[in-house]
Amino acid sequence: MINPFTSAWGIVIGLATTLKYLFRKKSTIDYPREPYPHPERFRGVHELRKYDDGMERCIGCELCAVACPANAITVIGAENDPAKPVSPGERYGYRYEIDMLRCIFCGWCEEACPTDAIVLTPRFDIADYTRQRLVFGKDKLVVRDPYTQHLANTESAVETDPGVAPATSPSGNAP
């Protein structure tokens, strides 16, 4: 049988703990309005950088994909058009995708990149309702404007390979 004095003593101890913390300064952070303080070496969301002249740094070498222990990175390189180059050199990264659900934010892709194209930023706010939208393509990764990069929210997995037309349904309409 349970002793009534033991359970009453537990309630008194619980209320004393509540009263002790009731009048202290709150330790929560008003997140959207106040930025969360990160450690100096924090690794968050990836970015693909460009040179100052607007050319992409990624040369499609696929070293970041090879270095990734989680197989989260997919790089498909293509030949660079000499008349209208996308990046310096003979190749560029035609398709660059990172599956953020598989990524373990280890930073090995950043270390493996010979042109410093991929960088892990202090941003950590990645959330969405579907798994497909968490596969970040070049539309979400390439830095167009460093102040508005976090606002990019477009579909990234809908591109096709070079020279492949989009699939059509039997009625002749695109899916």
DAMO-V761917 format. One record per backbone hydrogen bond with DSSP energy under -1.0 kcal/mol. NH is the residue of the N-H (numbers start at 0). CO is the residue of the C=O. E is the energy in kcal/mol with one decimal. If there is no record, write none. Layout:
NH/CO/E  NH/CO/E
//
This chain:
6/2/-1.4  7/3/-1.7  8/4/-2.0  9/5/-1.6  10/6/-1.6  11/7/-2.1  12/8/-2.2  13/9/-2.2  14/10/-2.5  15/11/-2.2  16/12/-2.0  17/13/-2.0  18/14/-2.6  19/15/-2.0  20/16/-1.6  21/17/-1.1  30/28/-2.0  33/29/-3.1  41/38/-1.5  43/120/-2.1  44/122/-2.6  46/118/-2.0  47/140/-3.1  48/116/-3.0  50/54/-3.4  53/50/-1.7  55/85/-2.3  56/48/-1.7  65/61/-1.7  66/62/-2.1  67/63/-1.2  73/96/-2.9  75/94/-2.7  77/91/-2.3  79/89/-3.8  91/77/-1.9  93/75/-1.4  93/91/-1.2  94/75/-2.0  96/73/-2.6  97/135/-2.6  98/71/-2.8  99/97/-1.0  99/133/-2.3  101/98/-1.1  102/98/-1.6  110/106/-1.7  111/107/-2.1  112/108/-1.2  118/46/-2.4  120/44/-3.0  125/123/-1.7  133/130/-1.2  134/131/-1.3  135/97/-2.5  139/136/-1.2  140/136/-1.9  141/137/-2.2  142/47/-2.5  147/144/-1.5  150/147/-1.6  151/148/-1.6  163/160/-1.9  168/172/-3.3  171/168/-2.4
//
